[in-house]
Amino acid sequence: MSRARDRRRHEAMTRLDPDYKGFRGFGSEPSRRGKTPLEPATCTVCGRTRNVARGVALEQGDDYVCSRCTEAGATDS
C-alpha cells in the first residue's frame, strides 16, 4: 500500500475508535473479551471438523454431532 492510502486508513480507524493505536503485530492481538474459546471437534456423522466451544467439545467428546447434521436428522424424521 502507498503511504497516502495507509494514512487515510489510519485516520478512518481513529475516527471509528479514538483509542486505536495502529497495527502492533500478530503477537499482540487485541483482547478477546466475551469470546468463548473454541476447539476443533470432528462430527461423527459427516466427518467434518468444526470449531465449537471448548465446553461442548469436552462434554460431547468423540460423540460430537454438528448442528448441520442435527438439523438434517430432525427434518428427516
Backbone as a printed PyTorch tensor [residue, N CA C, xyz], in Angstrom:
tensor([[[  0.8280,  -1.1820,   0.0000],
         [  0.0000,   0.0000,   0.0000],
         [  0.8750,   1.2490,   0.0000]],

        [[  0.3270,   2.2920,  -0.5240],
         [  1.0650,   3.5430,  -0.5270],
         [  0.9250,   4.2250,   0.8290]],

        [[  1.7960,   5.1610,   1.0780],
         [  1.7500,   5.8830,   2.3590],
         [  0.4620,   6.6690,   2.5110]],

        [[  0.0110,   7.2900,   1.4210],
         [ -1.2240,   8.0780,   1.4770],
         [ -2.4140,   7.1820,   1.8120]],

        [[ -2.4550,   6.0160,   1.2060],
         [ -3.5440,   5.0840,   1.4770],
         [ -3.4710,   4.5860,   2.9220]],

        [[ -2.2610,   4.3060,   3.3920],
         [ -2.0900,   3.9010,   4.7910],
         [ -2.5450,   5.0050,   5.7340]],

        [[ -2.1800,   6.2300,   5.4330],
         [ -2.5460,   7.3660,   6.2760],
         [ -4.0670,   7.5320,   6.3220]],

        [[ -4.7230,   7.4190,   5.1450],
         [ -6.1910,   7.5380,   5.1030],
         [ -6.8490,   6.4160,   5.8980]],

        [[ -6.3160,   5.2160,   5.7780],
         [ -6.8660,   4.0770,   6.5140],
         [ -6.7040,   4.2820,   8.0230]],

        [[ -5.5470,   4.7610,   8.4350],
         [ -5.3010,   5.0010,   9.8540],
         [ -6.2230,   6.1050,  10.3850]],

        [[ -6.4060,   7.1660,   9.6050],
         [ -7.3010,   8.2430,  10.0200],
         [ -8.7380,   7.7410,  10.1470]],

        [[ -9.1570,   6.8860,   9.2310],
         [-10.5070,   6.3270,   9.3040],
         [-10.6730,   5.4550,  10.5480]],

        [[ -9.6520,   4.6710,  10.8520],
         [ -9.7190,   3.8140,  12.0460],
         [ -9.7530,   4.6510,  13.3220]],

        [[ -8.9980,   5.7400,  13.3640],
         [ -9.0150,   6.5770,  14.5630],
         [-10.3260,   7.3390,  14.7060]],

        [[-10.9830,   7.6360,  13.5880],
         [-12.3110,   8.2500,  13.6870],
         [-13.3070,   7.2790,  14.2930]],

        [[-13.2250,   5.9950,  13.8990],
         [-14.1390,   4.9870,  14.4420],
         [-13.8240,   4.6460,  15.8930]],

        [[-12.5260,   4.5860,  16.2200],
         [-12.1000,   4.2190,  17.5640],
         [-10.9610,   5.1520,  17.9790]],

        [[-11.2450,   6.1640,  18.8050],
         [-10.2080,   7.1330,  19.1810],
         [ -9.0160,   6.4980,  19.9080]],

        [[ -9.1870,   5.3290,  20.4980],
         [ -8.0990,   4.6570,  21.2080],
         [ -7.2620,   3.7700,  20.3000]],

        [[ -7.5440,   3.7450,  19.0090],
         [ -6.8240,   2.8940,  18.0730],
         [ -5.3570,   3.3100,  18.0110]],

        [[ -4.4650,   2.3690,  18.2400],
         [ -3.0320,   2.6500,  18.2610],
         [ -2.3400,   2.2300,  16.9760]],

        [[ -3.0320,   1.5460,  16.1030],
         [ -2.4160,   1.0520,  14.8860],
         [ -2.0030,  -0.4020,  15.0440]],

        [[ -1.5850,  -0.9870,  13.9490],
         [ -1.2020,  -2.3930,  13.9510],
         [  0.0670,  -2.5820,  14.7680]],

        [[  0.0350,  -3.5080,  15.7180],
         [  1.1810,  -3.7480,  16.5910],
         [  1.7950,  -5.1140,  16.3730]],

        [[  1.4340,  -5.8030,  15.3160],
         [  1.9870,  -7.1200,  15.0170],
         [  1.0310,  -8.2190,  15.4210]],

        [[  1.2540,  -9.3980,  14.8720],
         [  0.3580, -10.5190,  15.1360],
         [  0.5340, -11.0700,  16.5340]],

        [[  1.6770, -10.8360,  17.1660],
         [  1.9280, -11.3430,  18.5100],
         [  1.1130, -10.6410,  19.5720]],

        [[  0.7180,  -9.4120,  19.3290],
         [ -0.0490,  -8.6560,  20.3210],
         [ -1.4590,  -8.3990,  19.8040]],

        [[ -2.2350,  -9.4620,  19.7050],
         [ -3.6090,  -9.3270,  19.2500],
         [ -4.4470,  -8.6430,  20.3150]],

        [[ -5.4910,  -7.9440,  19.9240],
         [ -6.3550,  -7.3230,  20.9150],
         [ -7.0290,  -8.3700,  21.7810]],

        [[ -7.3850,  -7.9690,  22.9630],
         [ -8.0170,  -8.9240,  23.8790],
         [ -9.3560,  -9.3710,  23.3080]],

        [[ -9.7000, -10.6060,  23.5840],
         [-10.9450, -11.1680,  23.0560],
         [-11.9470, -11.2810,  24.1970]],

        [[-12.3260, -10.1450,  24.7570],
         [-13.2750, -10.1490,  25.8650],
         [-14.6310, -10.6680,  25.4090]],

        [[-15.2080, -11.5410,  26.2080],
         [-16.5310, -12.0490,  25.9160],
         [-16.5660, -13.1420,  24.8610]],

        [[-15.4480, -13.4930,  24.3060],
         [-15.3960, -14.5340,  23.2820],
         [-15.1590, -15.8870,  23.9410]],

        [[-15.8940, -16.8710,  23.5130],
         [-15.7320, -18.2190,  24.0170],
         [-14.5610, -18.8850,  23.3110]],

        [[-13.6580, -19.5160,  24.0700],
         [-12.5620, -20.2150,  23.4060],
         [-13.0890, -21.4050,  22.6040]],

        [[-12.5480, -21.5950,  21.4200],
         [-13.0180, -22.6470,  20.5270],
         [-11.9970, -23.7700,  20.4270]],

        [[-12.4960, -24.9600,  20.1460],
         [-11.6520, -26.1320,  19.9140],
         [-12.2080, -26.8890,  18.7210]],

        [[-11.3420, -27.5200,  17.9440],
         [-11.8440, -28.3130,  16.8280],
         [-12.4410, -29.6260,  17.3190]],

        [[-13.5730, -30.0010,  16.7390],
         [-14.2130, -31.2730,  17.0460],
         [-14.6850, -31.8770,  15.7320]],

        [[-14.5180, -33.1890,  15.5750],
         [-14.9030, -33.8640,  14.3440],
         [-16.2940, -34.4580,  14.5080]],

        [[-17.1690, -34.1320,  13.5700],
         [-18.5400, -34.6460,  13.5880],
         [-18.5090, -36.1370,  13.2670]],

        [[-19.2420, -36.9310,  14.0460],
         [-19.2540, -38.3760,  13.8260],
         [-20.1310, -38.7670,  12.6360]],

        [[-21.0180, -37.8740,  12.1880],
         [-21.9140, -38.1900,  11.0750],
         [-21.2670, -37.8450,   9.7310]],

        [[-20.8630, -36.5850,   9.5720],
         [-20.3230, -36.1590,   8.2760],
         [-18.7980, -36.1790,   8.2200]],

        [[-18.1370, -36.2620,   9.3600],
         [-16.6830, -36.3500,   9.4000],
         [-15.9590, -35.0310,   9.2440]],

        [[-16.6880, -33.9090,   9.2050],
         [-16.0570, -32.5980,   9.0670],
         [-15.6230, -32.0810,  10.4310]],

        [[-14.5360, -31.3450,  10.4310],
         [-14.0450, -30.7370,  11.6590],
         [-14.6750, -29.3680,  11.8130]],

        [[-15.2350, -29.1160,  12.9790],
         [-15.9090, -27.8460,  13.2630],
         [-15.2670, -27.2010,  14.4720]],

        [[-15.2360, -25.8700,  14.5040],
         [-14.7860, -25.1510,  15.6820],
         [-15.9860, -24.9520,  16.5960]],

        [[-15.9170, -25.5520,  17.7750],
         [-17.0200, -25.4590,  18.7280],
         [-16.4810, -24.9460,  20.0590]],

        [[-17.3830, -24.4920,  20.9030],
         [-16.9930, -24.0140,  22.2220],
         [-16.2790, -25.1320,  22.9780]],

        [[-15.2810, -24.7540,  23.7510],
         [-14.4760, -25.7380,  24.4670],
         [-15.3440, -26.6270,  25.3700]],

        [[-16.3460, -26.0670,  26.0190],
         [-17.2300, -26.8410,  26.8930],
         [-17.9910, -27.9150,  26.1310]],

        [[-18.4770, -27.5750,  24.9480],
         [-19.2060, -28.5390,  24.1210],
         [-18.2700, -29.6480,  23.6690]],

        [[-17.0600, -29.2740,  23.2660],
         [-16.0910, -30.2720,  22.7970],
         [-15.7290, -31.2410,  23.9200]],

        [[-15.5480, -30.7370,  25.1180],
         [-15.2080, -31.6040,  26.2450],
         [-16.3940, -32.4610,  26.6610]],

        [[-17.5900, -31.8770,  26.6300],
         [-18.8000, -32.5920,  27.0550],
         [-19.1480, -33.7400,  26.1190]],

        [[-19.1100, -33.4850,  24.8100],
         [-19.5390, -34.4980,  23.8480],
         [-18.4010, -35.3990,  23.3900]],

        [[-17.1880, -34.8900,  23.4570],
         [-16.0160, -35.7080,  23.1290],
         [-16.0900, -36.3420,  21.7550]],

        [[-15.9670, -37.6810,  21.7000],
         [-15.9540, -38.4110,  20.4300],
         [-17.3500, -38.6380,  19.8580]],

        [[-18.4000, -38.2290,  20.5720],
         [-19.7750, -38.4020,  20.1100],
         [-20.3530, -37.1080,  19.5380]],

        [[-19.5040, -36.1710,  19.1530],
         [-19.9660, -34.8590,  18.6800],
         [-20.6910, -34.9830,  17.3450]],

        [[-21.8580, -34.3390,  17.2490],
         [-22.6180, -34.2360,  16.0010],
         [-22.8470, -32.7530,  15.7550]],

        [[-22.4280, -32.2660,  14.5880],
         [-22.5250, -30.8350,  14.2870],
         [-23.9890, -30.4080,  14.1450]],

        [[-24.2090, -29.1080,  14.2180],
         [-25.5720, -28.5760,  14.1580],
         [-26.2120, -28.8390,  12.7980]],

        [[-25.4330, -28.8410,  11.7350],
         [-25.9760, -29.1000,  10.4030],
         [-26.5330, -30.5210,  10.3090]],

        [[-25.7810, -31.4880,  10.8410],
         [-26.2500, -32.8740,  10.8200],
         [-27.4280, -33.0650,  11.7670]],

        [[-27.4170, -32.3550,  12.8830],
         [-28.5290, -32.4370,  13.8310],
         [-29.8030, -31.9160,  13.1840]],

        [[-29.7060, -30.7630,  12.4880],
         [-30.8750, -30.1900,  11.8110],
         [-31.3460, -31.1020,  10.6870]],

        [[-30.4370, -31.6820,   9.9410],
         [-30.8120, -32.5850,   8.8490],
         [-31.4940, -33.8250,   9.3920]],

        [[-31.0440, -34.3310,  10.5210],
         [-31.6490, -35.5020,  11.1470],
         [-33.0350, -35.1820,  11.6750]],

        [[-33.2200, -33.9530,  12.1760],
         [-34.5110, -33.5520,  12.7220],
         [-35.5440, -33.4060,  11.6030]],

        [[-35.1200, -32.9660,  10.4250],
         [-36.0650, -32.7880,   9.3240],
         [-36.3660, -34.1010,   8.6150]],

        [[-35.4220, -35.0810,   8.6820],
         [-35.6450, -36.3650,   8.0480],
         [-36.6220, -37.2330,   8.8140]],

        [[-36.7270, -37.0240,  10.1170],
         [-37.5790, -37.8860,  10.9470],
         [-39.0330, -37.6010,  10.7620]]])
